Amino acid sequence: DVISSIREIEIDKAERGMLQLQLPYTAVLHIPDRTTVLELRSLITEDLPQKNYRCEFQSIELFLGILISSGANIKIVEPDWLRQKIVELAKKAIENNEE
């Protein structure tokens, strides 16, 4: 699955000493589906009220790719710039693939 593949990539990077030494990005996601929460548990650092979850991640592109490829009902609550980025990526994907 996608999460397992991501973990393998991260382990490979760590083994090669290529992980960047930086503070992780954080985001708050609204995830109404418990199954999706379980699937994304490796990214979730805190359970918040009203089915919101704080996540930490090193790569913006990888994180957004996970969210999109999950096909789940997930909303980025914050930060605004990350929510806007996923909207822009989705619009571009639609434009590039419309017939």
C-alpha positions in Angstrom: 0.0 0.0 0.0 1.0 3.7 -0.3 2.0 4.2 3.3 4.2 1.1 3.3 5.9 2.4 0.2 6.5 5.8 1.8 8.0 4.2 4.9 10.4 2.2 2.7 11.4 5.3 0.8 12.1 7.1 4.1 14.1 4.2 5.5 16.2 4.1 2.4 16.9 7.8 2.7 17.8 7.4 6.3 20.2 4.5 5.6 21.9 6.6 2.9 22.2 9.6 5.3 20.0 11.8 3.0 17.3 12.8 5.5 17.3 16.6 5.8 17.8 17.9 9.3 14.9 20.3 9.5 11.8 20.8 11.6 8.9 18.9 10.2 5.9 20.7 8.6 2.6 20.4 10.5 -1.0 20.3 9.3 -4.4 19.7 10.9 -6.6 17.4 8.9 -10.3 16.7 9.3 -10.8 13.0 8.8 -14.3 11.7 9.5 -13.5 8.0 8.6 -11.9 5.9 11.3 -10.3 3.5 8.7 -8.5 6.5 7.1 -7.3 7.6 10.5 -5.8 4.2 11.1 -4.2 4.2 7.6 -2.6 7.6 8.2 -1.6 6.9 11.9 2.1 7.0 11.1 1.7 10.7 10.1 -0.7 11.6 13.0 1.0 13.1 16.0 -2.1 14.3 17.9 -5.8 13.6 18.0 -7.8 16.8 18.3 -11.5 17.4 18.9 -14.2 17.0 16.2 -12.3 14.3 14.2 -9.4 16.6 13.5 -5.8 15.3 13.6 -2.4 17.0 13.8 0.1 15.5 11.4 3.8 16.0 10.9 5.7 15.4 7.7 9.1 16.2 6.0 8.1 16.5 2.4 5.1 18.6 1.2 4.9 16.8 -2.1 5.0 13.3 -0.5 2.3 14.4 2.1 0.0 15.8 -0.5 0.5 12.7 -2.7 -0.5 10.5 0.2 -3.6 12.5 0.8 -4.6 12.5 -2.9 -3.8 8.9 -3.5 -5.8 7.8 -0.4 -9.0 8.7 -2.2 -10.5 9.4 1.2 -12.7 12.2 2.5 -9.9 14.4 4.0 -9.9 18.2 4.4 -6.8 20.2 5.2 -8.0 22.5 8.1 -4.7 24.3 8.4 -2.4 25.7 7.3 -4.2 27.7 4.6 -1.2 27.7 2.2 -1.2 23.9 2.2 -4.9 23.7 1.5 -4.5 26.1 -1.4 -1.6 24.1 -2.7 -3.6 20.9 -2.9 -6.5 22.8 -4.6 -4.1 24.2 -7.2 -2.6 20.7 -7.8 -6.1 19.2 -8.2 -7.2 21.9 -10.6 -4.1 21.4 -12.7 -4.6 17.6 -12.8 -8.2 18.1 -13.9 -7.2 20.6 -16.6 -4.5 18.4 -17.9 -6.7 15.3 -18.1 -10.1 16.7 -19.3 -11.2 15.5 -22.7 
